[in-house]
């Protein structure tokens, strides 16, 4: 049995310290310890720059150093991503590049990643041909996508093969949606009992191991000790594989066939009928343009500090109101979390000193107040007590 496992470690930059500590104590430290105790096991891991900053701030350098040592021993492969976890297909090219370059700098500083990683992780696995071309231009070799990107359906991918994105010329590895939506150690044990020596390719949030799925009996640790369990990093897995050229579809790792058919690949962050999403993006795009045009403003760095936190996918995700119980997750409606991102977006504009921005600031305030009223109206009328 071969397990190709990708783990995504991320917490929003503006989240409460409590949630970062909770994730460290229940999941991140557990993943680190499991790998340290099983030096023959190899995983591929992403750690967003914004989480590295938080871990440093909260005194978790021992955790960072632990992953750095695993990387230096080549037990884990580190991939790159966008520093503050935005949905890249919804951003202009210059913002994508800024966030990717900041991520590269953070990997060098904290994890001693001196050479550019070969692999790239799209936050939320949100792919578009245009965004992929930017990533290719930045020097990356492969990306990991959900299997729905292949033909807009499930169970169509030959996971033994590696694919080539015709649009960007990036190599593509697909994760299994069905396998990834399980608690993977349980899946491994079940397959073993059935005598099935199969390939498993999974990609999940790191919080799955211990936080979302508590696993008091230690199934994760037990699964890593199964006889004949083979693991490889994604770059190792790619070597020598047959490559088939394809045209991936715009999608995310939660996209459903009907959403792709209706041309809504990013419905969780930009739903066509979601009025809060529409206004949030109106404010976000206004902030992006204003910041780009005011790089010499004395408060430009503060403006960007707020902007990147407001652009995080969580700002929009919490306004989607989708039920994630199928994936050990919550109901995706939280007015406080939407407001948290909203406040960052408006502050990115408020913080600038240029007097010529008075009209733009007033325009932004009107959008801000409209969103704020809409959030709480929807909450009290539809989602409260649900």
Secondary structure, DSSP 4 states (H G I P E B T S, - for coil): -EEEEEEEE---TTS-HHHHHHHIIIIIHHHHHHHHH-TT--EEEEE-HHHHHHHHHTT-HHHHHHHHHHHHTTSEEE-B--TT-B-GGGS-HHHHHHHHHHHHHHHHHHH---SPPSEE--GGG-B-HHHHHHHHHTT--EEEEETHHHHSSSS---TTSEEEETTT--EEEEEPHHHHTS-HHHHHHHHHHTT---EEEEEEEGGGBTTTB--TT-HHHHHTT-TT-EE--HHHHHTT--EEEE-PPSB-TT--HHHHHTT-TTHHHH-TT-HHHHHHHHHHHHHHHHHHHTTTSTTHHHHHHHHHHHTBHHHHHTTS--B-GGGT--BS--HHHHHHHHHHHHHHHHT---GGGHHHHHHHHHHHHHHHHHHHHHIIIIITT-
